[in-house]
Amino acid sequence: MRSVFRSLLTPRWLLLHVLFIAATITTGFLAVWQWDRAHEAGGSFQNLGYALQWPLFGAFTIFLWIRVARMDLSREREEAAPEADASAEQVVEQPEVRRKRPLVPPPAPRVDPDEDPELAEYNRYLAELNDADRRAS
């Protein structure tokens, strides 16, 4: 657990902490400013909308801060795990991840020129471009 806190106190992370804190405080000030502006004589519903929107930006900043910290910590754990496994000389097999969808969709069925002449002409044009691209590479 101590390594967790140490990794969040590196110079890089200290700078990120300052940045996230400054961004969160700034969104709070902007929300108050827009709220006051909405209640002035020249204020409008747009200012009121912004006053309600800025706290959401601040909440997103906090969410992003936590998410980035967790991603960084999990990456460090994954990097430390092979070192521990290598010292114990144990190989742990990872389960194979199967995709539910193929990376490349299947080709579309051929279009008969009698069905749709414009679409058939367009498909011929695309096939010519594909052939020219294959010849060029």
N, C-alpha and C positions, 0 to 999 in steps of 0.2 A: 504494500500500500504506500510505503514511503517513496518508492520509485515513481508512483503515479504523481505524487505531489511534486517530486523533483523535476519530472519531465514537463510539468506545467509551469515551472519557474525558470525555464531557460530564457536567455535573452530574446529569442524569437517569440516565445509565448508571452513574456512580459509585455512586449510591444503589442501583440495581438490583444492582450487583456486591456491595455490602455486604449487601443483603437475601439474595441467593442464597448467599453464603458463610456468613452466619449460619444460614440454614435448613439447609444441608448439615452444618455443625458441630453444630447442635442435633440433627439426626437421628442423628448418630454418638453423641452423649452419651446420647440416649434408648435407643439400641441397647445400649450398655454397661450402662446402668442396668437395663434389662429382663433382660439376660443375668445380671447379679448377682442380681437379684430372683428369677429362675427357679431359681437354685442355693441360695437361702436355704431355711429350714425351711418358710416359708409360700408358697414359690413353686409355680407350677403350669405345666402345658403351655401355658396361655394366655400366660404371661410369656415362655416360650421362643418361642412363635409371634411375639409382638411383637418379641422380640430379633432374629428373623430377618427380620421385616417392615420394621423401621426402616431398615436399610441399603438396601432396595429403594426406599424413599421418598427417601433421600439420592441414590441413583443417578438416580431420576426428576427430582429437583431439578437435578442437573447436566445431564441431557439437556435439560430445559426451558430452562435457562440458555443452552446452546449454540444451541438451536432459536430462541429469541427473538432472540439476537444475529444469527444468520444471516438471519432474516426482516427485521430492521431494516436490516441491511447491504444485502440485495437490494432492499429498498424504496428506499433511498438511491441505489443504482445505477440503478434504473429512473427515478427522478426526475432524475438527472443525465444520463441518456441522451438525453432529448428536447432538453435544452439543447445538448448536443454536436451532435445532429442538426440543430437549428435553425441553428447557426452554420455548418454545412457545407451547409445547405439541401438535404439529402437526405431523401427520404421512404421509409421502409422499411415495406412492407406486412406486417402480421402475418397469419399463416395463420389461416383461419377455423376456429374450434373447433366441432366438431359433437358434439352429444350422442348418446349411444348409446340413451338412453331418453327418451321425451317427458316434459316437465315435469308434464303432467296426464295421468293414465291415461285410456284410452278408457272410455266409459260401459259399464256392465254391460248385458248383453242383457236385454230385457224378460222379465218373468215372467208366464206365463199364469196367471190366477186358478184355473184347473182343476188346475194342477200343484201349487201351494203357496199356498193362500188366505191364510195368515198373512203370508207374505213379500210377496204382492201387496198386501195391505192396508198393510203397513209402507212399501212403495215408494210407494203413493198418498199416504200421510201425508207422506213426505219430499218428494214432488213438490209437495204443497200448501204446505209450509213454504218450499220454494224459490221458488214463485210469490209467496207473501206477502213474502218477503225482497226479491225483485226489484221488487215494487210499492212497497215502503217506501223503496227507494233511488232 
